Amino acid sequence: MHSPTFEEELRMDEEETRREIEFIRERLPQEMKTHFSDDDLYYFIDAIVDYYYESGILESTADEVDIDLQQVADAVTAQALTDRRGRFDAEEVFYVVEADMDFQEQNV
């Protein structure tokens, strides 16, 4: 078995992100399924990962880490404002954060 090339890894990452976006859309409340564009969801996924990285959560050695999903949603919406990405409602973004967590837990 060979190690994947850089291009193969990029394709696998893109496929994984596409599957994650589909998963998130399925988990959103019916009235929100078309509320966010794919670009919005890509941005949120990246912002969530950035939050986990910058907060130190990913470096925790504890067996179980308690993550406040509302705090993550608040941070993502604040980052979107800072990045001039737009003004999003943290209560709506919470559903994306929650679905992202579910996706990660199912795909470990």
N, CA and C atoms as an extended XYZ file, in Angstrom:
324
Properties=species:S:1:pos:R:3:atomname:S:1:resname:S:1:resid:I:1 pbc="F F F"
N         0.850       -1.180        0.000 N   MET     1
C         0.000        0.000        0.000 CA  MET     1
C         0.889        1.233        0.000 C   MET     1
N         0.565        2.173       -0.865 N   HIS     2
C         1.389        3.376       -0.965 CA  HIS     2
C         0.796        4.528       -0.154 C   HIS     2
N         1.640        5.444        0.229 N   SER     3
C         1.164        6.649        0.910 CA  SER     3
C         0.481        7.539       -0.119 C   SER     3
N        -0.633        8.164        0.277 N   PRO     4
C        -1.326        9.017       -0.685 CA  PRO     4
C        -0.476       10.232       -1.063 C   PRO     4
N        -0.600       10.633       -2.308 N   THR     5
C         0.098       11.832       -2.765 CA  THR     5
C        -0.624       13.049       -2.191 C   THR     5
N        -0.006       14.192       -2.305 N   PHE     6
C        -0.603       15.432       -1.826 CA  PHE     6
C        -1.950       15.667       -2.507 C   PHE     6
N        -2.001       15.429       -3.814 N   GLU     7
C        -3.238       15.626       -4.564 CA  GLU     7
C        -4.329       14.657       -4.089 C   GLU     7
N        -3.944       13.409       -3.816 N   GLU     8
C        -4.903       12.434       -3.316 CA  GLU     8
C        -5.432       12.847       -1.939 C   GLU     8
N        -4.549       13.363       -1.089 N   GLU     9
C        -4.976       13.824        0.229 CA  GLU     9
C        -5.940       14.998        0.116 C   GLU     9
N        -5.659       15.915       -0.811 N   LEU    10
C        -6.564       17.047       -1.034 CA  LEU    10
C        -7.937       16.568       -1.478 C   LEU    10
N        -7.967       15.621       -2.401 N   ARG    11
C        -9.246       15.076       -2.873 CA  ARG    11
C       -10.000       14.389       -1.738 C   ARG    11
N        -9.278       13.641       -0.898 N   MET    12
C        -9.922       12.966        0.231 CA  MET    12
C       -10.474       14.003        1.217 C   MET    12
N        -9.717       15.070        1.473 N   ASP    13
C       -10.187       16.148        2.351 CA  ASP    13
C       -11.434       16.812        1.788 C   ASP    13
N       -11.412       17.095        0.497 N   GLU    14
C       -12.563       17.723       -0.149 CA  GLU    14
C       -13.787       16.826       -0.059 C   GLU    14
N       -13.609       15.537       -0.283 N   GLU    15
C       -14.711       14.581       -0.199 CA  GLU    15
C       -15.252       14.513        1.230 C   GLU    15
N       -14.370       14.484        2.202 N   GLU    16
C       -14.775       14.445        3.609 CA  GLU    16
C       -15.575       15.704        3.965 C   GLU    16
N       -15.126       16.857        3.532 N   THR    17
C       -15.827       18.109        3.813 CA  THR    17
C       -17.181       18.135        3.117 C   THR    17
N       -17.249       17.636        1.902 N   ARG    18
C       -18.516       17.570        1.184 CA  ARG    18
C       -19.512       16.683        1.938 C   ARG    18
N       -19.036       15.539        2.426 N   ARG    19
C       -19.889       14.635        3.210 CA  ARG    19
C       -20.343       15.303        4.505 C   ARG    19
N       -19.430       16.065        5.105 N   GLU    20
C       -19.772       16.760        6.347 CA  GLU    20
C       -20.852       17.819        6.103 C   GLU    20
N       -20.742       18.553        5.015 N   ILE    21
C       -21.750       19.568        4.698 CA  ILE    21
C       -23.115       18.907        4.466 C   ILE    21
N       -23.127       17.801        3.751 N   GLU    22
C       -24.384       17.067        3.553 CA  GLU    22
C       -24.960       16.612        4.891 C   GLU    22
N       -24.104       16.111        5.764 N   PHE    23
C       -24.520       15.649        7.081 CA  PHE    23
C       -25.115       16.812        7.883 C   PHE    23
N       -24.421       17.949        7.877 N   ILE    24
C       -24.901       19.120        8.618 CA  ILE    24
C       -26.261       19.555        8.085 C   ILE    24
N       -26.391       19.639        6.764 N   ARG    25
C       -27.686       20.042        6.170 CA  ARG    25
C       -28.816       19.104        6.614 C   ARG    25
N       -28.536       17.804        6.672 N   GLU    26
C       -29.552       16.833        7.099 CA  GLU    26
C       -29.973       17.075        8.547 C   GLU    26
N       -29.049       17.532        9.381 N   ARG    27
C       -29.315       17.715       10.807 CA  ARG    27
C       -29.964       19.058       11.149 C   ARG    27
N       -29.902       20.007       10.239 N   LEU    28
C       -30.480       21.328       10.518 CA  LEU    28
C       -32.002       21.234       10.587 C   LEU    28
N       -32.624       22.085       11.408 N   PRO    29
C       -34.091       22.138       11.410 CA  PRO    29
C       -34.594       22.442        9.996 C   PRO    29
N       -35.771       21.958        9.655 N   GLN    30
C       -36.305       22.078        8.304 CA  GLN    30
C       -36.231       23.503        7.773 C   GLN    30
N       -36.604       24.477        8.592 N   GLU    31
C       -36.634       25.862        8.121 CA  GLU    31
C       -35.237       26.447        7.881 C   GLU    31
N       -34.198       25.738        8.310 N   MET    32
C       -32.832       26.238        8.138 CA  MET    32
C       -32.042       25.469        7.083 C   MET    32
N       -32.617       24.452        6.503 N   LYS    33
C       -31.870       23.596        5.569 CA  LYS    33
C       -31.276       24.373        4.395 C   LYS    33
N       -31.938       25.439        3.959 N   THR    34
C       -31.407       26.245        2.848 CA  THR    34
C       -30.977       27.640        3.313 C   THR    34
N       -30.956       27.841        4.613 N   HIS    35
C       -30.621       29.147        5.185 CA  HIS    35
C       -29.159       29.528        4.948 C   HIS    35
N       -28.266       28.560        5.058 N   PHE    36
C       -26.831       28.808        4.890 CA  PHE    36
C       -26.369       28.271        3.539 C   PHE    36
N       -25.506       29.031        2.875 N   SER    37
C       -24.916       28.554        1.622 CA  SER    37
C       -23.831       27.528        1.939 C   SER    37
N       -23.406       26.782        0.915 N   ASP    38
C       -22.277       25.860        1.119 CA  ASP    38
C       -21.045       26.636        1.557 C   ASP    38
N       -20.832       27.823        0.984 N   ASP    39
C       -19.681       28.642        1.392 CA  ASP    39
C       -19.758       29.005        2.873 C   ASP    39
N       -20.973       29.331        3.347 N   ASP    40
C       -21.144       29.626        4.775 CA  ASP    40
C       -20.747       28.411        5.602 C   ASP    40
N       -21.225       27.236        5.200 N   LEU    41
C       -20.926       26.019        5.961 CA  LEU    41
C       -19.436       25.688        5.929 C   LEU    41
N       -18.793       25.857        4.772 N   TYR    42
C       -17.332       25.654        4.704 CA  TYR    42
C       -16.639       26.603        5.684 C   TYR    42
N       -17.076       27.854        5.687 N   TYR    43
C       -16.481       28.843        6.592 CA  TYR    43
C       -16.676       28.415        8.044 C   TYR    43
N       -17.912       28.020        8.401 N   PHE    44
C       -18.182       27.619        9.779 CA  PHE    44
C       -17.320       26.434       10.196 C   PHE    44
N       -17.190       25.446        9.322 N   ILE    45
C       -16.363       24.272        9.638 CA  ILE    45
C       -14.927       24.703        9.927 C   ILE    45
N       -14.381       25.560        9.077 N   ASP    46
C       -13.016       26.053        9.301 CA  ASP    46
C       -12.919       26.855       10.594 C   ASP    46
N       -13.916       27.702       10.854 N   ALA    47
C       -13.901       28.525       12.061 CA  ALA    47
C       -14.026       27.667       13.319 C   ALA    47
N       -14.809       26.595       13.241 N   ILE    48
C       -14.941       25.675       14.375 CA  ILE    48
C       -13.601       25.014       14.669 C   ILE    48
N       -12.935       24.519       13.625 N   VAL    49
C       -11.624       23.888       13.804 CA  VAL    49
C       -10.634       24.899       14.384 C   VAL    49
N       -10.649       26.121       13.857 N   ASP    50
C        -9.764       27.169       14.384 CA  ASP    50
C       -10.031       27.415       15.867 C   ASP    50
N       -11.299       27.464       16.241 N   TYR    51
C       -11.650       27.679       17.649 CA  TYR    51
C       -11.100       26.544       18.511 C   TYR    51
N       -11.318       25.301       18.090 N   TYR    52
C       -10.829       24.164       18.871 CA  TYR    52
C        -9.307       24.208       18.996 C   TYR    52
N        -8.645       24.558       17.919 N   TYR    53
C        -7.185       24.627       17.931 CA  TYR    53
C        -6.702       25.745       18.852 C   TYR    53
N        -7.264       26.942       18.688 N   GLU    54
C        -6.807       28.099       19.460 CA  GLU    54
C        -7.180       28.010       20.936 C   GLU    54
N        -8.263       27.316       21.261 N   SER    55
C        -8.701       27.206       22.653 CA  SER    55
C        -7.907       26.151       23.426 C   SER    55
N        -7.145       25.324       22.708 N   GLY    56
C        -6.371       24.279       23.364 CA  GLY    56
C        -7.129       22.979       23.559 C   GLY    56
N        -8.385       22.946       23.141 N   ILE    57
C        -9.208       21.745       23.311 CA  ILE    57
C        -8.559       20.538       22.639 C   ILE    57
N        -7.970       20.747       21.473 N   LEU    58
C        -7.380       19.632       20.733 CA  LEU    58
C        -6.132       19.073       21.414 C   LEU    58
N        -5.535       19.863       22.306 N   GLU    59
C        -4.321       19.419       22.977 CA  GLU    59
C        -4.589       18.811       24.347 C   GLU    59
N        -5.845       18.738       24.727 N   SER    60
C        -6.199       18.207       26.032 CA  SER    60
C        -5.821       16.736       26.126 C   SER    60
N        -5.321       16.342       27.294 N   THR    61
C        -4.961       14.942       27.516 CA  THR    61
C        -6.046       14.211       28.305 C   THR    61
N        -7.113       14.921       28.669 N   ALA    62
C        -8.209       14.302       29.414 CA  ALA    62
C        -8.921       13.289       28.525 C   ALA    62
N        -9.450       12.242       29.156 N   ASP    63
C       -10.189       11.228       28.408 CA  ASP    63
C       -11.439       11.818       27.770 C   ASP    63
N       -12.078       12.716       28.492 N   GLU    64
C       -13.293       13.348       27.983 CA  GLU    64
C       -13.192       14.847       28.214 C   GLU    64
N       -13.454       15.613       27.163 N   VAL    65
C       -13.380       17.068       27.250 CA  VAL    65
C       -14.797       17.619       27.134 C   VAL    65
N       -15.153       18.498       28.060 N   ASP    66
C       -16.471       19.116       28.033 CA  ASP    66
C       -16.399       20.359       27.152 C   ASP    66
N       -17.106       20.322       26.028 N   ILE    67
C       -17.093       21.433       25.088 CA  ILE    67
C       -18.439       22.140       25.155 C   ILE    67
N       -18.405       23.439       25.422 N   ASP    68
C       -19.609       24.257       25.465 CA  ASP    68
C       -19.930       24.681       24.030 C   ASP    68
N       -20.887       23.995       23.417 N   LEU    69
C       -21.204       24.245       22.012 CA  LEU    69
C       -21.730       25.663       21.781 C   LEU    69
N       -22.425       26.224       22.776 N   GLN    70
C       -22.895       27.604       22.627 CA  GLN    70
C       -21.717       28.571       22.599 C   GLN    70
N       -20.699       28.281       23.397 N   GLN    71
C       -19.488       29.108       23.391 CA  GLN    71
C       -18.799       29.021       22.027 C   GLN    71
N       -18.778       27.846       21.439 N   VAL    72
C       -18.192       27.666       20.110 CA  VAL    72
C       -18.994       28.473       19.085 C   VAL    72
N       -20.329       28.373       19.137 N   ALA    73
C       -21.184       29.117       18.205 CA  ALA    73
C       -20.973       30.623       18.363 C   ALA    73
N       -20.871       31.091       19.602 N   ASP    74
C       -20.625       32.515       19.849 CA  ASP    74
C       -19.288       32.947       19.247 C   ASP    74
N       -18.268       32.109       19.420 N   ALA    75
C       -16.937       32.431       18.888 CA  ALA    75
C       -16.952       32.442       17.361 C   ALA    75
N       -17.658       31.506       16.750 N   VAL    76
C       -17.727       31.431       15.291 CA  VAL    76
C       -18.438       32.668       14.732 C   VAL    76
N       -19.539       33.077       15.357 N   THR    77
C       -20.250       34.258       14.861 CA  THR    77
C       -19.419       35.521       15.061 C   THR    77
N       -18.689       35.604       16.170 N   ALA    78
C       -17.810       36.756       16.389 CA  ALA    78
C       -16.696       36.777       15.349 C   ALA    78
N       -16.136       35.602       15.042 N   GLN    79
C       -15.072       35.520       14.041 CA  GLN    79
C       -15.596       35.909       12.659 C   GLN    79
N       -16.822       35.528       12.357 N   ALA    80
C       -17.423       35.881       11.061 CA  ALA    80
C       -17.526       37.401       10.918 C   ALA    80
N       -17.859       38.082       12.006 N   LEU    81
C       -17.901       39.550       11.970 CA  LEU    81
C       -16.508       40.118       11.752 C   LEU    81
N       -15.542       39.600       12.491 N   THR    82
C       -14.155       40.060       12.373 CA  THR    82
C       -13.633       39.851       10.956 C   THR    82
N       -13.969       38.717       10.373 N   ASP    83
C       -13.512       38.382        9.015 CA  ASP    83
C       -14.366       39.045        7.933 C   ASP    83
N       -15.342       39.838        8.349 N   ARG    84
C       -16.275       40.504        7.414 CA  ARG    84
C       -17.015       39.498        6.543 C   ARG    84
N       -17.305       38.382        7.159 N   ARG    85
C       -18.013       37.293        6.478 CA  ARG    85
C       -19.528       37.518        6.528 C   ARG    85
N       -19.946       38.269        7.528 N   GLY    86
C       -21.368       38.565        7.679 CA  GLY    86
C       -21.792       38.460        9.127 C   GLY    86
N       -23.017       38.877        9.383 N   ARG    87
C       -23.593       38.796       10.727 CA  ARG    87
C       -24.503       37.579       10.762 C   ARG    87
N       -24.164       36.640       11.636 N   PHE    88
C       -24.950       35.419       11.775 CA  PHE    88
C       -25.498       35.339       13.196 C   PHE    88
N       -26.619       34.681       13.337 N   ASP    89
C       -27.262       34.489       14.631 CA  ASP    89
C       -26.602       33.278       15.313 C   ASP    89
N       -26.057       33.500       16.505 N   ALA    90
C       -25.361       32.423       17.215 CA  ALA    90
C       -26.296       31.252       17.518 C   ALA    90
N       -27.581       31.522       17.724 N   GLU    91
C       -28.530       30.437       17.985 CA  GLU    91
C       -28.706       29.553       16.756 C   GLU    91
N       -28.626       30.150       15.570 N   GLU    92
C       -28.718       29.359       14.339 CA  GLU    92
C       -27.413       28.620       14.075 C   GLU    92
N       -26.295       29.292       14.306 N   VAL    93
C       -24.984       28.662       14.099 CA  VAL    93
C       -24.782       27.512       15.079 C   VAL    93
N       -25.433       27.592       16.242 N   PHE    94
C       -25.357       26.510       17.225 CA  PHE    94
C       -25.728       25.172       16.589 C   PHE    94
N       -26.765       25.158       15.729 N   TYR    95
C       -27.177       23.911       15.070 CA  TYR    95
C       -26.060       23.357       14.187 C   TYR    95
N       -25.318       24.246       13.547 N   VAL    96
C       -24.196       23.822       12.703 CA  VAL    96
C       -23.089       23.241       13.576 C   VAL    96
N       -22.789       23.918       14.681 N   VAL    97
C       -21.743       23.451       15.603 CA  VAL    97
C       -22.118       22.079       16.170 C   VAL    97
N       -23.365       21.931       16.549 N   GLU    98
C       -23.833       20.664       17.102 CA  GLU    98
C       -23.744       19.539       16.060 C   GLU    98
N       -24.166       19.833       14.833 N   ALA    99
C       -24.104       18.827       13.761 CA  ALA    99
C       -22.655       18.490       13.424 C   ALA    99
N       -21.775       19.499       13.444 N   ASP   100
C       -20.352       19.259       13.203 CA  ASP   100
C       -19.797       18.305       14.267 C   ASP   100
N       -20.165       18.524       15.522 N   MET   101
C       -19.702       17.657       16.612 CA  MET   101
C       -20.209       16.229       16.395 C   MET   101
N       -21.489       16.091       16.021 N   ASP   102
C       -22.054       14.761       15.762 CA  ASP   102
C       -21.286       14.078       14.632 C   ASP   102
N       -20.993       14.826       13.571 N   PHE   103
C       -20.263       14.258       12.441 CA  PHE   103
C       -18.890       13.770       12.891 C   PHE   103
N       -18.189       14.603       13.673 N   GLN   104
C       -16.851       14.233       14.142 CA  GLN   104
C       -16.904       12.979       15.010 C   GLN   104
N       -17.892       12.912       15.883 N   GLU   105
C       -18.009       11.755       16.767 CA  GLU   105
C       -18.311       10.467       15.999 C   GLU   105
N       -19.074       10.575       14.922 N   GLN   106
C       -19.420        9.398       14.122 CA  GLN   106
C       -18.307        8.961       13.181 C   GLN   106
N       -17.350        9.842       12.954 N   ASN   107
C       -16.302        9.565       11.973 CA  ASN   107
C       -14.902        9.542       12.567 C   ASN   107
N       -14.808        9.102       13.808 N   VAL   108
C       -13.498        9.005       14.451 CA  VAL   108
C       -12.889        7.670       14.206 C   VAL   108
